[in-house]
Amino acid sequence: MTQNSIGADAHRENPLSTIRAQLERAAAEAQRGCGLSYDLYVRRFNAAAEPILNAVDPDLRSEAAAIAAALGYGDDEADADYGPGICSLTGIDEYCCPCGRHP
């Protein structure tokens, strides 16, 4: 048996490992291109994780939510304190922000 089939068998036996793998892939993808902005990462990860969590069996939802929370899910930008001169998209000072929306 190849390693891929062993891994697939393990995922079939433990649905939480499948969910963890999906969330870890979503986290890795969310991190690409966000620079060092945690706020942007969280926004991207929350958007990617939401459909994954919505598809989870209700009996596993609390465990899946805990896995997602460990990866940053729920650290919503609504909790962030964006003051004057801070980009609302990235959470970075407007003069240093790479998003292109600032003069």
Residue pairs with C-beta under 8 A, 6 or more apart in sequence:
10 17
11 17
11 18
11 21
12 18
15 57
15 60
16 60
16 63
16 64
16 67
19 52
19 56
19 60
19 64
19 67
20 67
22 52
23 49
23 52
23 64
23 67
23 68
23 71
23 73
24 71
26 45
26 48
26 49
26 52
27 45
27 48
27 49
27 71
27 72
29 44
29 48
30 41
30 44
30 45
30 47
30 48
31 41
31 45
34 40
34 41
34 44
34 90
35 90
35 92
35 98
37 90
37 91
37 92
38 72
38 75
38 91
39 77
39 80
39 90
39 91
40 89
40 90
40 91
41 72
42 72
42 73
42 75
42 76
42 77
43 77
43 89
45 71
45 72
45 73
46 73
46 74
46 76
49 68
49 71
49 73
52 64
52 68
53 61
53 64
53 65
53 68
53 73
56 64
65 73
68 74
77 88
77 91
80 91
82 88
82 91
85 93
85 94
85 95
86 92
86 93
86 94
87 93
87 94
87 97
87 99
87 101
87 102
89 97
89 99
89 101
90 97
90 98
90 99
92 98
94 102
95 102
